Amino acid sequence: MIHRSSLRLCAFAGTILLSVALAAQPLSAQTPAQPEREQLLNGLRLLFWLKPGSPEVILKLRINSGSAFDLAGKSGQMALLGDMLFPDPATVDYFTDEMGGKLDVSVTYDSTTITMVGKASELEQIAEVLRNALLSTQLTPEVVTRVRDARIKLLRDTSIVPATVADRALAARLYGDFPYGRPASGSPEDVARVDRADLMQARDRFLNSNNATLAVIGGVTKQRAMKTLRQILGPWRKSEQIVPTTFRQPPAPDTRTLIVNVPGPGVEVRLATRGVSRSDTDFHTALVLAKVAQHRWQATSPELSKQPVFVKTDAHVLPGAFVMGATVTELTAVDSLTNARKVLDSLMSTPATAEELERARTEAINEISANLAKPDALADPWLDADTYRLSAPQDEIALLRSVTAAEVQRVANRLFNKTIVSVVAGEAAALKAALQGRFQYEVLGEIAAPAPSQKSPTKPATNDKPG
């Protein structure tokens, strides 16, 4: 007993020392470096962090439209368009092999981000590759078919993973037909419905210069960069009107636990409620709340210490979700679900202790710091400010450090007084037997009696900062 107490005391002391060290960091380490700003005549916003003489240059283009705009029944449309920007594998090989860099396209619900890392001496060639992707996208029938088939194969290979099945079922349960209820990467069935005309329409609606920001980082002069970008990206067409992120709000979700039949032996447990938007003033408090929730859940369910477990805040332009998830066994699935609900209740009634709060803040800060330490992440706070319509780039670390126990409890009451949805993915027969008499449930794909009437929860998720 004395030995265990000593270990806990050492761990707590280590946490305190780490937080003191973080607090002692100079302000410049916490505040994102200011860029030089310019704008082309076509509305393309430019951000520069230039170090002439450095051998590397990074171009990071953020287009402020993502898979939230996928057509109904065609999830993955924007992700497929992202694949179409650089459909030739030789282009990727050129960046990785010839220049020792990388070429990456990332499509989220909110944005499409192109990251290009290469040699500073090749700036003009890099910009030309980007121009061809944006202005001369290869949307021939043959290329569309080839790239679409490749995405469908990828989705089929990953869609059978139990964790993925549970995550997608949870999103559909929570949001229904709302865009966040569809996978951003698409489903095999939906991507198969996307045709060439859909991609051409998406390109014309969303890939426009005044809907984007380009960051340039590294070893070129501003004069050279401006000349190159004016010549090569100046002809990029601007849009007469930016498509706003406005959607009809989803209906109240079904509160019965959804059983999804997938092969064992493990069971994926998920619990979620609608959360905050990225621009919400409570976003950083929600990040800390997630860490406190995870530690309390693991403390109430010792088996989770040996299993994959997570609690996270998924925030987007519109409010996302607060999600708890774990991989457990059939014997512990119901208890894990029960304890997760107890944790949510405890967070509303019992403030985080000083130790809980310090541990949660430190973990959240460490994650943010690790992301910001990546060379191509230097521009992210400014790109996020554009995408999420923030008044200014945020000092993430300072905002996390300032979160208090009272704020964590307040946000817990704000989020967890709403409808909670739950999903268990595993062998359906065993899960039905386990849930019987403890939770009302529905089995995906089985005809069941209508769900019991539910009082409408607090106003469904809306964008707290319209835009």
C-alpha positions as CSV (number, residue, x, y, z in Angstrom):
1,M,0.0,0.0,0.0
2,I,2.8,2.4,0.9
3,H,4.6,1.5,-2.3
4,R,1.5,2.3,-4.4
5,S,0.9,5.6,-2.6
6,S,4.5,6.6,-3.3
7,L,4.1,5.8,-7.0
8,R,0.9,7.9,-7.1
9,L,2.7,10.8,-5.3
10,C,5.6,10.6,-7.8
11,A,3.3,10.6,-10.8
12,F,1.4,13.6,-9.4
13,A,4.6,15.4,-8.7
14,G,5.8,14.7,-12.2
15,T,2.6,16.1,-13.7
16,I,3.0,19.3,-11.6
17,L,6.6,19.7,-12.7
18,L,5.6,19.3,-16.3
19,S,2.9,21.9,-16.1
20,V,5.3,24.3,-14.4
21,A,7.8,23.7,-17.2
22,L,5.1,24.4,-19.8
23,A,4.0,27.6,-17.9
24,A,7.6,28.8,-17.9
25,Q,7.9,28.6,-21.7
26,P,8.4,31.9,-23.3
27,L,5.4,33.6,-24.9
28,S,6.8,33.2,-28.3
29,A,6.7,29.4,-28.0
30,Q,3.0,29.6,-27.3
31,T,1.9,32.3,-29.7
32,P,1.9,31.3,-33.4
33,A,4.4,33.2,-35.5
34,Q,2.9,36.0,-37.4
35,P,3.0,35.6,-41.2
36,E,3.3,38.2,-43.9
37,R,0.0,38.6,-45.7
38,E,-0.9,39.3,-49.3
39,Q,-3.8,38.7,-51.6
40,L,-4.0,38.1,-55.4
41,L,-6.5,39.9,-57.6
42,N,-8.5,36.7,-57.8
43,G,-9.1,36.7,-54.0
44,L,-6.6,34.0,-53.1
45,R,-5.2,34.9,-49.7
46,L,-1.5,34.3,-49.2
47,L,0.5,33.7,-46.0
48,F,4.3,33.8,-45.9
49,W,6.8,32.4,-43.4
50,L,10.0,32.8,-45.5
51,K,13.5,31.8,-44.7
52,P,15.7,32.5,-47.8
53,G,18.5,30.0,-47.9
54,S,16.6,27.1,-46.4
55,P,16.6,24.2,-48.8
56,E,13.0,23.3,-48.4
57,V,9.7,25.0,-49.3
58,I,6.2,24.0,-48.2
59,L,3.0,25.0,-50.0
60,K,-0.1,24.4,-48.0
61,L,-3.4,25.2,-49.7
62,R,-6.6,25.2,-47.6
63,I,-9.9,25.2,-49.6
64,N,-12.7,26.0,-47.1
65,S,-15.2,23.4,-48.4
66,G,-15.2,19.7,-47.6
67,S,-17.3,16.6,-47.5
68,A,-20.2,18.3,-45.6
69,F,-21.2,19.4,-49.1
70,D,-21.4,15.8,-50.5
71,L,-24.7,15.2,-52.4
72,A,-27.2,13.0,-50.6
73,G,-26.6,9.4,-51.3
74,K,-23.1,10.2,-52.6
75,S,-20.9,10.4,-49.6
76,G,-17.2,10.6,-50.5
77,Q,-17.9,12.9,-53.5
78,M,-15.4,15.6,-52.2
79,A,-12.9,12.9,-51.1
80,L,-13.0,11.5,-54.6
81,L,-12.5,14.9,-56.0
82,G,-9.4,15.2,-53.8
83,D,-8.2,11.9,-55.3
84,M,-8.7,13.4,-58.8
85,L,-6.4,16.4,-58.2
86,F,-3.3,14.2,-58.5
87,P,-4.5,11.0,-60.2
88,D,-1.1,10.1,-61.6
89,P,1.1,8.1,-59.2
90,A,4.1,9.5,-60.9
91,T,3.3,12.9,-59.5
92,V,3.4,11.7,-56.0
93,D,6.6,9.7,-56.7
94,Y,8.2,13.0,-58.1
95,F,7.7,14.7,-54.7
96,T,8.8,11.7,-52.6
97,D,11.7,10.4,-54.7
98,E,13.0,13.3,-56.7
99,M,12.6,16.0,-54.1
100,G,12.6,14.0,-50.9
101,G,9.3,15.7,-49.9
102,K,5.7,14.8,-49.9
103,L,2.3,15.4,-51.6
104,D,-0.8,14.9,-49.6
105,V,-4.5,15.8,-50.0
106,S,-6.7,15.7,-46.9
107,V,-10.5,16.1,-47.1
108,T,-12.5,16.6,-43.9
109,Y,-16.1,17.7,-43.4
110,D,-15.0,21.3,-43.4
111,S,-12.1,21.6,-45.9
112,T,-9.8,20.3,-48.5
113,T,-6.1,20.7,-47.7
114,I,-3.3,20.2,-50.2
115,T,0.2,19.9,-48.7
116,M,3.3,20.0,-51.0
117,V,6.8,19.7,-49.6
118,G,9.8,20.0,-51.9
119,K,13.0,21.7,-52.7
120,A,13.0,25.5,-52.6
121,S,14.9,25.6,-56.0
122,E,11.8,23.8,-57.5
123,L,9.2,26.4,-56.3
124,E,8.0,27.2,-59.9
125,Q,7.6,23.5,-60.7
126,I,5.7,22.8,-57.5
127,A,3.4,25.7,-58.2
128,E,2.8,24.5,-61.7
129,V,1.8,21.0,-60.4
130,L,-0.6,22.7,-58.1
131,R,-2.0,24.9,-60.9
132,N,-2.6,21.8,-63.1
133,A,-4.5,20.1,-60.3
134,L,-6.8,23.1,-59.7
135,L,-7.3,24.5,-63.2
136,S,-6.8,21.4,-65.4
137,T,-8.2,18.7,-63.2
138,Q,-8.2,15.4,-65.1
139,L,-11.9,14.5,-65.2
140,T,-11.9,12.3,-68.3
141,P,-14.2,9.3,-68.1
142,E,-11.3,6.9,-68.0
143,V,-9.5,8.7,-65.2
144,V,-12.7,9.1,-63.2
145,T,-13.5,5.4,-63.5
146,R,-9.9,4.3,-62.5
147,V,-9.7,6.6,-59.5
148,R,-13.2,5.9,-58.3
149,D,-12.6,2.1,-58.5
150,A,-9.4,2.6,-56.4
151,R,-11.3,4.5,-53.7
152,I,-14.1,1.9,-53.6
153,K,-11.5,-0.9,-53.1
154,L,-9.9,1.1,-50.3
155,L,-13.2,1.6,-48.6
156,R,-14.2,-2.0,-48.9
157,D,-10.9,-3.1,-47.4
158,T,-11.4,-0.9,-44.4
159,S,-15.2,-0.9,-43.9
160,I,-15.2,-4.4,-42.4
161,V,-13.0,-3.3,-39.4
162,P,-15.3,-3.5,-36.3
163,A,-14.1,-0.2,-35.0
164,T,-14.9,1.5,-38.3
165,V,-18.3,-0.2,-38.4
166,A,-19.1,1.1,-34.9
167,D,-18.0,4.6,-35.6
168,R,-20.1,4.9,-38.8
169,A,-23.1,3.4,-37.1
170,L,-22.7,5.9,-34.2
171,A,-22.5,8.9,-36.6
172,A,-25.6,7.7,-38.5
173,R,-27.5,7.2,-35.2
174,L,-26.6,10.6,-33.9
175,Y,-27.1,12.7,-37.0
176,G,-29.3,10.7,-39.4
177,D,-29.3,12.4,-42.8
178,F,-27.3,15.4,-41.6
179,P,-23.9,15.6,-43.4
180,Y,-21.9,14.6,-40.3
181,G,-23.9,11.3,-40.3
182,R,-22.1,10.3,-43.5
183,P,-18.5,9.2,-43.5
184,A,-16.3,12.0,-44.9
185,S,-14.3,9.4,-46.9
186,G,-17.5,7.9,-48.3
187,S,-18.9,4.4,-48.4
188,P,-18.4,1.9,-51.3
189,E,-22.0,2.1,-52.3
190,D,-22.2,5.9,-52.3
191,V,-18.9,6.5,-54.1
192,A,-20.0,4.1,-56.8
193,R,-22.9,6.5,-57.5
194,V,-20.6,9.5,-58.0
195,D,-20.2,10.2,-61.7
196,R,-18.2,12.6,-63.8
197,A,-20.8,15.3,-63.8
198,D,-21.0,15.3,-60.0
199,L,-17.2,15.9,-59.8
200,M,-17.3,18.6,-62.4
201,Q,-20.1,20.4,-60.5
202,A,-18.2,20.1,-57.2
203,R,-15.0,21.4,-58.8
204,D,-16.8,24.5,-60.2
205,R,-18.7,25.2,-57.0
206,F,-15.9,24.7,-54.4
207,L,-12.4,24.8,-56.0
208,N,-12.3,28.6,-56.3
209,S,-9.5,31.1,-55.5
210,N,-11.6,33.3,-53.2
211,N,-12.6,30.2,-51.2
212,A,-9.0,29.4,-50.3
213,T,-5.8,30.4,-48.5
214,L,-2.3,29.4,-49.5
215,A,0.6,29.3,-47.0
216,V,4.2,29.4,-48.3
217,I,6.9,28.3,-45.8
218,G,10.6,28.0,-46.3
219,G,13.6,29.0,-48.4
220,V,12.3,31.4,-51.0
221,T,12.2,35.2,-51.2
222,K,8.9,37.0,-51.1
223,Q,9.7,38.7,-54.4
224,R,10.2,35.3,-56.1
225,A,7.2,33.8,-54.4
226,M,4.8,36.6,-55.4
227,K,6.0,36.6,-59.0
228,T,5.5,32.8,-59.2
229,L,2.1,32.8,-57.6
230,R,0.8,35.8,-59.7
231,Q,1.9,34.1,-62.9
232,I,0.9,30.6,-62.1
233,L,-2.1,30.9,-59.8
234,G,-3.3,34.3,-60.9
235,P,-5.6,32.8,-63.6
236,W,-7.4,30.6,-61.0
237,R,-11.1,31.4,-61.3
238,K,-12.9,33.1,-58.5
239,S,-16.5,32.3,-57.5
240,E,-19.2,34.8,-57.7
241,Q,-20.7,33.4,-54.4
242,I,-19.2,31.2,-51.7
243,V,-21.5,28.3,-50.8
244,P,-22.4,28.8,-47.1
245,T,-22.3,25.9,-44.6
246,T,-26.0,25.8,-43.8
247,F,-28.0,22.6,-43.5
248,R,-31.4,21.6,-42.0
249,Q,-30.8,20.5,-38.5
250,P,-31.1,16.7,-37.7
251,P,-34.0,15.3,-35.8
252,A,-33.7,14.0,-32.3
253,P,-31.9,10.7,-32.3
254,D,-33.2,7.3,-31.2
255,T,-32.0,6.6,-27.6
256,R,-32.2,2.8,-27.8
257,T,-28.8,1.1,-27.9
258,L,-28.1,0.0,-31.4
259,I,-26.6,-3.5,-31.8
260,V,-24.5,-3.9,-35.0
261,N,-23.7,-7.6,-35.8
262,V,-20.0,-8.0,-36.6
263,P,-17.8,-11.0,-36.0
264,G,-16.2,-11.4,-32.6
265,P,-14.5,-12.0,-30.3
266,G,-14.3,-8.3,-29.3
267,V,-17.1,-5.8,-28.9
268,E,-16.9,-2.1,-29.9
269,V,-18.7,0.1,-27.4
270,R,-19.6,3.7,-28.4
271,L,-21.5,6.5,-26.6
272,A,-22.1,10.0,-27.9
273,T,-24.0,13.2,-27.7
274,R,-23.9,16.3,-29.9
275,G,-21.1,18.6,-29.0
276,V,-19.6,22.0,-29.8
277,S,-18.4,23.7,-33.0
278,R,-14.8,24.5,-33.6
279,S,-15.5,28.2,-33.2
280,D,-17.4,27.8,-29.9
281,T,-15.8,29.5,-27.0
282,D,-16.2,26.2,-25.1
283,F,-14.2,24.2,-27.6
284,H,-11.0,24.1,-25.5
285,T,-12.9,23.3,-22.3
286,A,-14.5,20.4,-24.2
287,L,-11.1,19.0,-25.0
288,V,-10.1,19.0,-21.3
289,L,-13.5,17.6,-20.4
290,A,-12.8,14.6,-22.7
291,K,-9.5,13.8,-21.0
292,V,-11.2,13.9,-17.5
293,A,-14.0,11.7,-18.8
294,Q,-11.6,9.1,-20.2
295,H,-9.7,8.8,-16.9
296,R,-12.8,8.5,-14.9
297,W,-14.2,5.9,-17.2
298,Q,-11.0,3.9,-17.0
299,A,-11.0,4.2,-13.2
300,T,-14.6,2.8,-13.0
301,S,-13.9,0.0,-15.5
302,P,-10.5,-1.6,-14.6
303,E,-10.7,-3.8,-17.7
304,L,-10.4,-0.7,-19.9
305,S,-6.8,-0.2,-18.7
306,K,-5.9,-3.2,-20.9
307,Q,-8.1,-2.3,-23.9
308,P,-8.1,0.4,-26.5
309,V,-10.2,3.3,-25.2
310,F,-10.7,6.9,-26.2
311,V,-12.9,9.9,-25.4
312,K,-12.8,12.8,-27.8
313,T,-14.5,16.0,-29.0
314,D,-15.1,16.1,-32.8
315,A,-15.7,19.7,-33.6
316,H,-16.5,21.1,-37.1
317,V,-17.8,24.3,-38.6
318,L,-21.2,23.2,-37.1
319,P,-21.4,21.4,-33.8
320,G,-19.9,17.9,-33.8
321,A,-20.0,15.2,-31.2
322,F,-18.6,14.2,-27.8
323,V,-17.7,10.5,-28.2
324,M,-16.6,7.8,-25.8
325,G,-15.4,4.5,-27.3
326,A,-13.6,1.3,-26.3
327,T,-12.9,-2.3,-27.3
328,V,-14.1,-4.7,-24.7
329,T,-15.4,-8.3,-24.4
330,E,-18.9,-9.7,-24.5
331,L,-18.8,-10.2,-20.8
332,T,-17.9,-6.6,-20.0
333,A,-19.7,-4.7,-22.8
334,V,-22.8,-3.9,-20.8
335,D,-20.9,-2.8,-17.7
336,S,-18.6,-0.6,-19.8
337,L,-21.7,1.1,-21.3
338,T,-23.3,1.5,-17.9
339,N,-20.1,2.9,-16.4
340,A,-19.8,5.4,-19.3
341,R,-23.2,6.8,-18.6
342,K,-22.3,7.0,-14.9
343,V,-19.2,9.0,-15.8
344,L,-21.3,11.5,-17.7
345,D,-23.5,11.9,-14.7
346,S,-20.6,12.3,-12.4
347,L,-19.0,15.0,-14.6
348,M,-22.2,17.0,-14.3
349,S,-22.5,16.6,-10.5
350,T,-18.9,16.4,-9.3
351,P,-16.2,19.0,-10.3
352,A,-12.9,17.7,-11.5
353,T,-10.3,17.5,-8.8
354,A,-7.1,19.5,-9.0
355,E,-5.2,16.4,-9.9
356,E,-7.7,15.4,-12.6
357,L,-7.7,18.9,-14.1
358,E,-4.0,19.2,-14.2
359,R,-3.5,15.8,-15.8
360,A,-6.2,16.5,-18.4
361,R,-4.8,19.9,-19.3
362,T,-1.3,18.6,-19.6
363,E,-2.3,15.8,-21.9
364,A,-4.3,18.1,-24.1
365,I,-1.5,20.6,-24.2
366,N,1.0,17.9,-25.1
367,E,-1.2,16.8,-28.0
368,I,-1.5,20.3,-29.4
369,S,2.2,21.0,-28.9
370,A,3.1,17.8,-30.8
371,N,0.9,18.8,-33.7
372,L,2.2,22.3,-33.9
373,A,5.8,21.1,-33.8
374,K,5.5,19.6,-37.3
375,P,7.1,21.8,-39.9
376,D,4.0,22.0,-42.2
377,A,1.8,22.8,-39.2
378,L,3.1,26.3,-38.8
379,A,0.3,27.7,-40.9
380,D,-2.5,25.7,-39.4
381,P,-3.7,28.2,-36.8
382,W,-4.2,30.8,-39.6
383,L,-5.7,28.3,-42.0
384,D,-8.1,27.2,-39.2
385,A,-9.0,30.8,-38.5
386,D,-10.2,31.1,-42.1
387,T,-12.0,27.7,-42.2
388,Y,-13.7,28.2,-38.8
389,R,-14.3,31.9,-39.1
390,L,-12.3,32.7,-35.9
391,S,-11.6,36.3,-35.2
392,A,-7.9,35.6,-35.0
393,P,-5.5,32.6,-34.8
394,Q,-5.8,31.2,-31.3
395,D,-3.1,30.5,-28.7
396,E,-4.2,26.9,-28.2
397,I,-1.9,26.2,-25.2
398,A,-2.9,29.4,-23.3
399,L,-6.6,28.6,-23.8
400,L,-6.1,25.0,-22.6
401,R,-4.1,26.1,-19.6
402,S,-6.8,28.6,-18.5
403,V,-9.6,26.0,-18.3
404,T,-11.0,25.7,-14.8
405,A,-12.8,22.9,-13.0
406,A,-15.9,25.1,-12.8
407,E,-15.9,25.5,-16.6
408,V,-15.4,21.7,-17.1
409,Q,-18.5,21.1,-15.0
410,R,-20.5,23.8,-16.8
411,V,-19.7,22.4,-20.2
412,A,-20.5,18.8,-19.0
413,N,-24.0,20.0,-18.0
414,R,-24.3,21.8,-21.3
415,L,-23.5,18.7,-23.3
416,F,-24.7,15.7,-21.3
417,N,-28.2,17.0,-20.5
418,K,-28.9,16.2,-24.2
419,T,-29.9,12.9,-25.8
420,I,-27.2,10.3,-25.5
421,V,-26.9,7.6,-28.2
422,S,-25.1,4.3,-27.9
423,V,-23.8,1.6,-30.2
424,V,-22.4,-1.9,-29.5
425,A,-20.8,-3.8,-32.4
426,G,-20.2,-7.5,-31.9
427,E,-22.0,-10.9,-32.0
428,A,-25.7,-9.8,-32.0
429,A,-27.1,-12.9,-30.3
430,A,-24.8,-12.6,-27.3
431,L,-25.3,-8.8,-27.1
432,K,-29.1,-9.1,-27.1
433,A,-28.9,-11.5,-24.2
434,A,-26.6,-9.2,-22.3
435,L,-28.7,-6.1,-22.9
436,Q,-32.0,-7.8,-22.2
437,G,-33.6,-6.1,-19.2
438,R,-30.9,-3.5,-18.7
439,F,-31.1,-1.4,-21.9
440,Q,-33.7,-0.9,-24.5
441,Y,-32.1,-1.9,-27.8
442,E,-32.5,-2.3,-31.5
443,V,-30.6,-4.6,-33.8
444,L,-29.5,-3.0,-37.1
445,G,-31.3,-4.6,-40.0
446,E,-34.0,-6.3,-37.9
447,I,-37.6,-5.2,-37.9
448,A,-38.5,-4.1,-34.5
449,A,-41.3,-2.3,-32.7
450,P,-41.2,1.6,-33.0
451,A,-38.9,3.3,-30.6
452,P,-40.6,4.8,-27.5
453,S,-41.6,8.4,-27.8
454,Q,-38.9,10.8,-26.6
455,K,-39.3,14.3,-25.4
456,S,-37.4,16.6,-27.8
457,P,-34.0,17.4,-26.3
458,T,-32.6,20.8,-25.9
459,K,-32.5,22.6,-29.3
460,P,-30.6,20.5,-31.8
461,A,-27.1,21.4,-32.7
462,T,-26.7,24.7,-34.5
463,N,-23.8,26.9,-35.4
464,D,-23.2,29.1,-32.4
465,K,-21.4,31.5,-34.7
466,P,-23.3,31.5,-37.9
467,G,-21.3,32.1,-41.1
